[in-house]
Amino acid sequence: MALLKQQTVELRARATSVRERAEQAVERAEAILNANQDRTRRAEAALSRAYARTARQQANVARSVRQDEQRPVPQQSDLTELADRVSALRKRTAAAAARLALTEEHVARTYDELASRDPGNPEPRRRADEAREAMRRARETDRKYGSS
């Protein structure tokens, strides 16, 4: 009978210990989850900023193109000036495309990170692929206009 009481006390002590360890594990898991959610929110905010930056850059390029379209075409005597302007525009276009490629690369990395955190959600992977495609096109534009 004493042995049975001793075993009961030991079992209760073990159960209490296991319960405490389980509670600690749950607390650690919740802390990790909260940290991951914070990182995800920061990544999403960074992504939003990158999209806004890209939109501003595209608007600047469009505005620049509109301004250039509004300028009168120079006369034959101004061909040298026109060639210089074309060269400068090609350089500006190449520089803008290079900046856009870097932005799209950052966007792709951010979406890849989001996709690795939620492998069941195909949306971040799709958006990362779109960003890589935009990056590829921007690099082609950079090469095309930067080579002159």
Secondary structure, DSSP 8 states (H G I E B T S, - for coil): -HHHHHHHHHHHHHHHHHHHHHHHHHHHHHHHHHHHHHHHHHHHHHHHHHHHHHHHHHHHHHHHHHHHHHS----GGGHHHHHHHHHHHHHHHHHHHHHHHHHHHHHHHHHHHHHHH-TT-HHHHHHHHHHHHHHHHHHHHHHHHH--
